Amino acid sequence: MRYTFGYTETAAERVRSIAEFFNPLAYEFIQKNINRPVTSATDLGCGPGFTTRMLASATQVGEIIGMDISDYFIEIARILYPELKFIKQDVAQWNSDDKYDVLYCRFLLSHLINLDQILRNWIKHLNPGGLIFIDELEDIYTDVPVFRRYLDMNNVLIKSHGAELFVGKILDKSISGSEINLNRSDRIPVYDWQAAGWFYPNTTSIWNLEEVVLKSLNVNQRRQISDELLDIYNNKSNQSNITWKMKRIILTT
């Protein structure tokens, strides 16, 4: 498993900003679909722990674990949330006898391959009647030219790792044969400046290290995208010309 956008301070701050927006929506998604007390839960690909704290609140769980492959993210999570448990674990290669009432992942499957196998394995880690909540990107709609250029490049970048940026488009195939409690798509409008704030850090960090980006965009092209994103972010206009389409799935045993 490899998180495309890195395990750095810049990446952690970007994840925090994204969580600040999406956590309230995820909280509502989870709370509305839990119909019994939850005694154990796991946040898969927990990063610096922001989603783990949200999951603990949404489930009112007694025992929760955040799992991530990054030592750096796990260290941050343990500092920020010492009351929660975090362990280093490649969730794509999760082998144990542990079982939980709830598993949750968001913006994770777009960095993984062999999704059919991974999801079948995760289901084995559910208690009877347990739930897997999947919150993944299906598409992003926008006519803003710099947003399109950024997304097109990121799509190429993630495909170069064998994964899919808009993984929600292919999840129906990966969950076929599973017990499905819910399978829907939600459109979530985002302010332009918020989207620019999430996009900009990658153009000044991971883009400068990835061979496929360096071959696709010269330094002036990368700088232009970066500068335009920063201008949109600094403007803080309440215009919304970009919409996230989220694939929301609940699997059970």
Summary of the structure (lengths in Angstrom):
residues: 253
radius of gyration: 17.9
end to end distance: 25.2
largest distance: 55.1
contacts: 818
relative contact order: 0.16
helix: 48%
strand: 25%
